[in-house]
Amino acid sequence: MTIGVTRLLANALVAAGLLLVPGAAAASEAAALFRERTVVQAFGRRCGLFGEGVATALGAAAAQARNAALRAGIDRVALDEAARAATQQAARLACASADARLIKARVEHAFDGWLRTPRLVLPGDRSEWRAERSSPRGWRLAQVSRTGASPVVFGLPGYRTPPATVVAFAGAPRPYAARLSFRDTAREPRPALDPRARGVRRMVWATGSRPATADQLPAGSRAGEVWTFPAEAMDQLAELDPRARFPDEFLFRDASVARAHYEVGEVAAGRAFVSLGPAPASLRSPREG
């Protein structure tokens, strides 16, 4: 399938609709949107059409379209092939053309509002990511869970910080280690969406812990601990199927393990959003993006 420049222009505004990809989109609709967004992204990257912010937004848009296609039942191999075809098509488009200038102008206009948005709520099938660029304190990207009666938060506590989890255990015992456990995509490329299926797992261990600050604690908690993970853990999570769930495991001296479960969801789009840095001060309002 070849996507003409006219159609790319018609969909330049749609490419900015990060939240306009319904989770239950038809397979053909989701696949077409992913292909179109990937063409625009590859075209912009090859020709240097867009600045860092718009390029980041396009990457997030393509990631959401890919996730919608996966949720619609399209096989990952088919999506990889569609991405290769889209990149090849982008290579045939002329950089120094009127069409390129028009695509650049329309995409930049379409993404302007997204770049200026102070916060996003990115729903998944069962959980959501909250991304924040307005408040000077608190989590930049976070998903809330529980282990037993204890609330847990996982995500990015700052703009340029590695991922971390904060847990406020109700009892006296404290864990001596924490780790993330998810599918090893190199050894097990196809996802197992049943959270009970172990398969080939990759363990990412926390590098250390410290007391949580007040703005990092889960709502209603007075004290807790921050466990920090290597930065590459977010890259590894972004490779997973958006429907997959993964546990945050806390290990205790009595050999017991407490688990809090999260959904991969739109973690890639959320991370791209907060990578833009603080939103313009004039837009720091309580409204949701």
URSULMO-V291497 format. One record per helix or strand. SS is the DSSP state (h for helix, s for strand). FROM is the first residue (numbers start at 1). TO is the last residue. Records with the same first field share a line. If there is no record, write none. Layout:
SS->FROM-TO ; FROM-TO
//
This chain:
h->5-10 ; 12-15 ; 27-47 ; 52-71 ; 76-91 ; 98-115 ; 214-216 ; 232-238 ; 267-274 ; 281-283
s->119-123 ; 128-132 ; 141-147 ; 150-156 ; 163-167 ; 177-183 ; 201-211 ; 225-229 ; 245-251 ; 257-263
//
